[in-house]
Amino acid sequence: MKVLMFTWEFPPFISGGLGMACYGMVKSLLNLGIKVDLVLPTKDPVYFPLSEVDDVDKMPAVFLEPKKQKEYLALNFTSNQERLNYIGITVHPESYIQMNDISRYFKLVKTTSSTLEMTVLEEEELLQDAILSLIGEEDLIKKVQEYTVRAQKIASALDYDLIHAHDWLCYPAGMLAKKISRKPLIVHIHATEFDRAGGPGDERIHRIEYAGMSYADRVIAVSQYTAQMIMSRYRIDSGRIKIVHNAFTVEVKEDAPKQRIFKGPTILFLGRVTLQKGPDYFLEVAEKVIAKHPEARFIVAGTGDMSRKILRKSASLRLKNKFLFTGFLNRKQVDRALRAADIFVMPSVSEPFGIAPLEAMAYGVTTIISKQSGVSEVVNNAFKIDFWDTDRMADTICYLIEHPDVCKKMGEESKKEVNHILWDEAAEKIRKVYTSVLTEYLSSPSENQGISNA
């Protein structure tokens, strides 16, 4: 079985939990014998044919243009990082394609596929709505435009059995690939615009999310929390939704010691500093705890559109060096922060899953998570508190500071628990979704293809 997979993030270039989730997922799918042609927002039209487990780290690449591929193979790179830089894997890929290019490709696809029996008016309208929602001058919208146009070339050039697209950034590309190939489409929803915006958000993104989920043959949700969200907000049929919880990815050395930064207790927030993640509630909690325990230190590890607001607010509260900001952290720096932490807090307002708490638990860090999260469905050894209940969060932290043995014991139990939340089990559930969708596809009157062994 071979899957054409569209994702916006993948290590070593990541900007959030999506990249780590896709890494663990793909690695375990490869271990099941499922091959993956991975498509990222690269500078040039290129894909990554992954067939062996260690390919997730090697990232073998193929350029669609033969001349470019020949030049690439002739080069000698001193490191894998240099090779990936040449390919053009960046968090912010260059954008040079305009909206009229997408319109041109849409017309081309509509013309070439109009005679297919499976083409129905509803599908045409959904695809058109997704494409036309990609109107805007923002950098991100331009990058999604470019990525979607490139999907036309990739979908036409490769051989695969089904398509798997992650989050709204990749839904138009996945839809276009399905339109061209008539292969089944699975969309994976890691977060909705309602989660990210903490309210209505961007109407264009809502339309793309609705179109993608409606156009897909199956929708994979990362939690029951997210499944309920897409059923109630987007009216997606529950029979087409499958729940596959995320798992833990990063390997932690058992003998790695704690690396303290401060003498007093260290409380960590790790994630994007945005409305969704609740950094303002973390600040409220810090103010309450520091009033009782001035030796405590609170660290905000990450960056986002609320960073300046939280910084100014902490300054106005005169928390000084007791409330600190690190900015963006790479993987090694995240490891350092987790080794220094005593308590991890995720006060998310709306969190479809939340991989960061699993990472903290793997380091033996006592964890407090929002009840409004998917991860609260799968862990037991964590304190689960409503995001708005800052008094209870503060009281819990104070109790843990005052009872270090309890804090240490909770951390040890959480570490044992998270070691059983593995991607292998999640990948097996995804494989079953693939098999179910392919069985339906191959049994339909208009399809008689076999499964790819390429």
Beta strands, then each sheet from edge to edge (+ up, - down):
strand 1: 2-6
strand 2: 35-39
strand 3: 46-50
strand 4: 62-63
strand 5: 162-166
strand 6: 185-189
strand 7: 218-221
strand 8: 241-243
strand 9: 266-270
strand 10: 297-301
strand 11: 323-327
strand 12: 343-346
strand 13: 366-370
strand 14: 383-385
sheet 1: 4+ 3- 2+ 1+ 5+ 6+ 7+ 8+
sheet 2: 11+ 10+ 9+ 12+ 13+ 14+
end
